Amino acid sequence: MPIFIKESEQIAFERDGYLIVRKLLPKHVVGELRALYFKWEKLHLGDRLGMHSTAHTSNAEMLGEFYTELRRLTEEYADKHLRDYKFFLGSFLIKESRNDSLFDIHQDWTCVDEPQYCSLNFWMDLEGMNQNNGQLFFLKGTHNLAPNLRFPPQCPTPWNQVKKIAPLFYTYLYTEPGDVVFINNATLHGSVVNRSGRNRIAAILGVYSADAPLLIYYKDPNAPLNKIERYLVNTENLTNMPRLGRPPGAVFDGYATYNTPEVTPDEFYNFMMKQMNAKEKLTYYIRKIKS
């Protein structure tokens, strides 16, 4: 189901798995978002991970205010690009200037029935992002390569065989405050180590197709892969969900079976070559020679 108003943006999003809109948020909105973050910073900055989210905390008051205020401040700008959508959850992402701040390639949790419906992250730059402070990278089009379920706490991945060659195909983003990146939950992405000497902060809102049931899958660590629990959820369930746990108060909707796809290096190489233009292929060959 299309989720972008402009056909050109929908086509680009379906092709690449992400879309950048430059200067979507004005300076005063960026300022208000930063002020909202610093209001609560002391309550969540002590996370043990170099790259973490305010959603990792269990402070319902803080998370509720983040969702309400992020939505209030940004909805009119999302409306300029998105159609037939709803928000769920709102948080800040903190990449501290630490050696352990790498966020390796990953996909975000499955939240809707894909590919009929779409779930994405409305990622907002509040600092400016470059190669020194932990820039985002993407593997273009990989939301289409190996359809799979993503669920906590231990999800089998199709990408084990391709992790060594994946960096040769990364597309790195440079953004400025107010830029927004729409990121398909199924697209492989990550971010490099922050070596700038200061934390990088971004805001994020979850988005999904308005007609879609909002879902979370969960697998008990001792359960087989034909006993993946499926839950119908809302923002309140997700706000109170423990990290990598079951969503409290959600409606159990039966079991799903997951057959783990496995992408081979040859499949990955052939797929990525089809995604890339001539300039991107040249970059790949230069990286390969250097490596």
Phi and psi in degrees as a GROMACS rama.xvg file:
@    title "Ramachandran Plot"
@    xaxis  label "Phi"
@    yaxis  label "Psi"
@TYPE xy
-59.3295  141.318  PRO-2
-123.089  -9.10653  ILE-3
-102.769  145.961  PHE-4
-71.0718  -47.6963  ILE-5
-81.5458  130.889  LYS-6
-60.6069  -37.4806  GLU-7
-63.4614  -37.7066  SER-8
-71.9253  -37.5676  GLU-9
-62.7989  -43.1439  GLN-10
-62.8276  -45.5698  ILE-11
-64.7567  -39.5664  ALA-12
-66.9544  -41.067  PHE-13
-69.3723  -31.0054  GLU-14
-75.4  -48.5602  ARG-15
-96.6058  -25.5124  ASP-16
87.1149  3.57604  GLY-17
-158.994  164.845  TYR-18
-149.662  132.887  LEU-19
-103.244  131.509  ILE-20
-118.51  114.602  VAL-21
-76.4851  139.417  ARG-22
53.5223  37.5768  LYS-23
-70.1685  -38.9659  LEU-24
-97.4542  128.926  LEU-25
-71.2891  165.913  PRO-26
-58.1694  -38.9661  LYS-27
-67.8046  -31.5317  HIS-28
-70.6866  -42.7631  VAL-29
-58.2667  -41.448  VAL-30
-63.5251  -41.7995  GLY-31
-67.5359  -37.0172  GLU-32
-65.2225  -41.0778  LEU-33
-64.7628  -40.998  ARG-34
-63.1639  -38.1038  ALA-35
-63.2207  -42.5381  LEU-36
-60.97  -50.6635  TYR-37
-68.5571  -22.3979  PHE-38
-58.8649  -35.3224  LYS-39
-113.03  5.48668  TRP-40
-54.9601  -42.0983  GLU-41
-64.0439  -21.0444  LYS-42
-80.4011  -16.6975  LEU-43
-132.071  -2.98297  HIS-44
-72.8275  -15.6711  LEU-45
-83.2865  18.8377  GLY-46
-60.0399  145.303  ASP-47
-74.5742  -11.2889  ARG-48
-97.5107  141.317  LEU-49
-66.8845  -28.9073  GLY-50
-118.091  116.835  MET-51
-148.832  172.431  HIS-52
-124.858  149.009  SER-53
-63.869  -19.1762  THR-54
-67.1849  -13.1006  ALA-55
-73.2153  -14.6396  HIS-56
-84.1328  172.206  THR-57
-115.284  20.9202  SER-58
-84.9139  96.1952  ASN-59
-63.3991  -35.6905  ALA-60
-63.0479  -46.7174  GLU-61
-63.6635  -47.4291  MET-62
-64.0113  -36.9138  LEU-63
-64.4121  -41.5536  GLY-64
-68.1847  -39.5605  GLU-65
-58.6785  -47.262  PHE-66
-62.5231  -47.4583  TYR-67
-62.0993  -46.1729  THR-68
-75.7738  -39.8443  GLU-69
-60.2036  -41.7275  LEU-70
-66.0474  -44.8396  ARG-71
-60.8904  -41.0461  ARG-72
-77.2851  -25.3312  LEU-73
-118.746  -10.1522  THR-74
-59.5077  -40.3078  GLU-75
-64.6064  -27.3078  GLU-76
-82.9624  -35.2874  TYR-77
-63.5593  -36.7281  ALA-78
-62.8251  -20.0022  ASP-79
-74.7284  -15.4325  LYS-80
-126.184  -27.9614  HIS-81
-105.221  150.708  LEU-82
-132.254  152.751  ARG-83
47.1259  54.1941  ASP-84
-132.928  164.41  TYR-85
-134.941  152.881  LYS-86
-89.822  152.916  PHE-87
-147.985  134.449  PHE-88
61.0635  149.942  LEU-89
-148.876  138.049  GLY-90
-158.092  176.911  SER-91
-115.022  144.613  PHE-92
-107.517  128.291  LEU-93
-117.681  118.869  ILE-94
-108.454  102.333  LYS-95
-74.3607  156.374  GLU-96
-82.0649  82.934  SER-97
-143.178  157.195  ARG-98
-68.3218  -21.1949  ASN-99
-98.1608  23.0399  ASP-100
-91.4379  4.49657  SER-101
-60.3485  135.215  LEU-102
-115.605  100.275  PHE-103
-66.8095  168.586  ASP-104
-56.6589  137.018  ILE-105
-160.801  168.04  HIS-106
-117.966  152.71  GLN-107
-85.3012  163.113  ASP-108
-57.1823  148.286  TRP-109
-70.3534  125.57  THR-110
-121.21  -10.9353  CYS-111
-143.747  170.462  VAL-112
-75.1889  105.67  ASP-113
-92.8136  150.048  GLU-114
-95.1505  12.0843  PRO-115
-60.8395  -39.5913  GLN-116
-118.569  169.081  TYR-117
-125.226  141.099  CYS-118
-126.284  141.513  SER-119
-148.27  165.394  LEU-120
-104.979  131.125  ASN-121
-94.8562  89.9592  PHE-122
-94.588  125.304  TRP-123
-116.014  122.999  MET-124
-79.021  124.916  ASP-125
-113.544  -2.45093  LEU-126
-126.448  -30.6811  GLU-127
96.7994  133.362  GLY-128
-127.838  130.215  MET-129
-146.647  -174.783  ASN-130
-67.8537  -16.0231  GLN-131
-89.9268  -27.3448  ASN-132
-111.109  23.0861  ASN-133
93.6242  53.8988  GLY-134
-68.3823  152.459  GLN-135
-72.4945  149.88  LEU-136
-135.393  154.528  PHE-137
-133.043  153.751  PHE-138
-109.184  100.514  LEU-139
-55.8005  134.651  LYS-140
77.5572  -0.0932471  GLY-141
-71.3185  -9.22212  THR-142
-66.0343  -17.261  HIS-143
-100.396  -5.01403  ASN-144
-81.8293  -47.8506  LEU-145
-141.863  81.8509  ALA-146
-52.8254  131.63  PRO-147
-156.178  159.735  ASN-148
-84.681  143.159  LEU-149
-124.374  125.281  ARG-150
-150.934  152.161  PHE-151
-84.8665  164.581  PRO-152
-92.554  -17.9297  PRO-153
-131.251  101.857  GLN-154
-106.992  124.025  CYS-155
-59.9722  142.948  PRO-156
-117.546  145.122  THR-157
-78.4389  -3.33069  PRO-158
-105.17  9.45871  TRP-159
-58.8843  -38.3216  ASN-160
-77.8783  -12.7969  GLN-161
-112.529  1.91587  VAL-162
-62.4162  -32.7661  LYS-163
-69.6226  -35.2688  LYS-164
-94.933  -12.4513  ILE-165
-55.9388  -42.4652  ALA-166
-58.8692  -22.1706  PRO-167
-65.5959  -19.3112  LEU-168
-109.482  4.52994  PHE-169
-62.2145  141.004  TYR-170
-107.856  116.932  THR-171
-93.8882  141.146  TYR-172
-106.05  142.13  LEU-173
-117.807  124.789  TYR-174
-133.688  164.115  THR-175
-122.462  161.369  GLU-176
-54.1692  131.589  PRO-177
98.7011  -16.0472  GLY-178
-71.9052  145.909  ASP-179
-124.103  136.307  VAL-180
-115.351  122.014  VAL-181
-90.269  117.971  PHE-182
-117.841  115.158  ILE-183
-61.1098  132.177  ASN-184
-59.2347  -23.7751  ASN-185
-92.1791  -2.77564  ALA-186
-83.1677  132.309  THR-187
-67.5048  128.162  LEU-188
-156.086  174.365  HIS-189
-176.006  -165.916  GLY-190
-151.51  148.839  SER-191
-82.6957  175.697  VAL-192
-67.3405  139.229  VAL-193
-86.8442  114.978  ASN-194
-119.062  21.9999  ARG-195
-83.172  -16.819  SER-196
91.4389  -0.709231  GLY-197
-145.172  154.156  ARG-198
-69.0595  146.316  ASN-199
-106.647  129.175  ARG-200
-116.961  136.11  ILE-201
-134.18  153.491  ALA-202
-106.351  153.627  ALA-203
-148.508  140.744  ILE-204
-126.635  136.565  LEU-205
-78.3942  142.393  GLY-206
-133.589  141.993  VAL-207
-148.671  161.595  TYR-208
-60.5498  132.823  SER-209
-61.4818  -32.0953  ALA-210
-83.1072  -7.15626  ASP-211
-87.9001  140.345  ALA-212
-65.2961  136.166  PRO-213
-84.5081  127.818  LEU-214
-126.514  157.132  LEU-215
-139.753  134.234  ILE-216
-102.607  148.113  TYR-217
-144.657  138.014  TYR-218
-121.731  120.36  LYS-219
-58.9508  133.27  ASP-220
-55.2067  -24.7104  PRO-221
-97.2762  -0.43328  ASN-222
-89.0328  152.128  ALA-223
-74.7192  169.764  PRO-224
-74.8575  -1.8522  LEU-225
-99.5749  13.6157  ASN-226
-128.997  49.6212  LYS-227
-87.2189  121.437  ILE-228
-76.9899  135.794  GLU-229
-115.223  130.838  ARG-230
-125.69  139.396  TYR-231
-88.1789  126.657  LEU-232
-128.727  168.413  VAL-233
-135.171  -178.89  ASN-234
-61.4727  -37.5704  THR-235
-63.9226  -43.5217  GLU-236
-57.6426  -45.2321  ASN-237
-71.299  -35.2428  LEU-238
-61.301  -36.2845  THR-239
-96.1112  5.88083  ASN-240
-75.9786  127.122  MET-241
-65.7654  154.363  PRO-242
-57.9736  124.406  ARG-243
59.6719  32.0132  LEU-244
-121.341  -174.679  GLY-245
-76.5272  146.623  ARG-246
-77.1326  116.359  PRO-247
-67.0756  136.698  PRO-248
80.6098  -0.254084  GLY-249
-76.5272  161.675  ALA-250
-92.4556  118.884  VAL-251
-67.77  130.542  PHE-252
-123.433  27.4723  ASP-253
97.2878  -171.807  GLY-254
-110.207  150.414  TYR-255
-118.935  155.149  ALA-256
-110.104  135.977  THR-257
-122.104  119.246  TYR-258
-102.365  109.578  ASN-259
-66.9001  116.72  THR-260
-72.9664  156.298  PRO-261
-133.749  115.374  GLU-262
-90.0389  124.679  VAL-263
-84.8903  158.93  THR-264
-56.3715  -38.407  PRO-265
-66.2065  -44.2858  ASP-266
-60.0599  -44.0297  GLU-267
-64.2213  -47.0815  PHE-268
-59.0266  -49.305  TYR-269
-62.6481  -40.2259  ASN-270
-64.7648  -48.0134  PHE-271
-65.5076  -35.5497  MET-272
-62.1251  -33.9406  MET-273
-71.024  -24.3123  LYS-274
-80.8314  -23.5306  GLN-275
-94.1134  145.949  MET-276
-86.712  -178.729  ASN-277
-62.1316  -41.1166  ALA-278
-64.7746  -41.1359  LYS-279
-67.2979  -36.6757  GLU-280
-65.6596  -38.7958  LYS-281
-62.1315  -42.7322  LEU-282
-59.8892  -41.7104  THR-283
-58.514  -48.1363  TYR-284
-66.0881  -37.2049  TYR-285
-63.4243  -44.6092  ILE-286
-62.0481  -39.7623  ARG-287
-64.0719  -42.5276  LYS-288
-62.8847  -43.8209  ILE-289
-66.5118  -31.7803  LYS-290
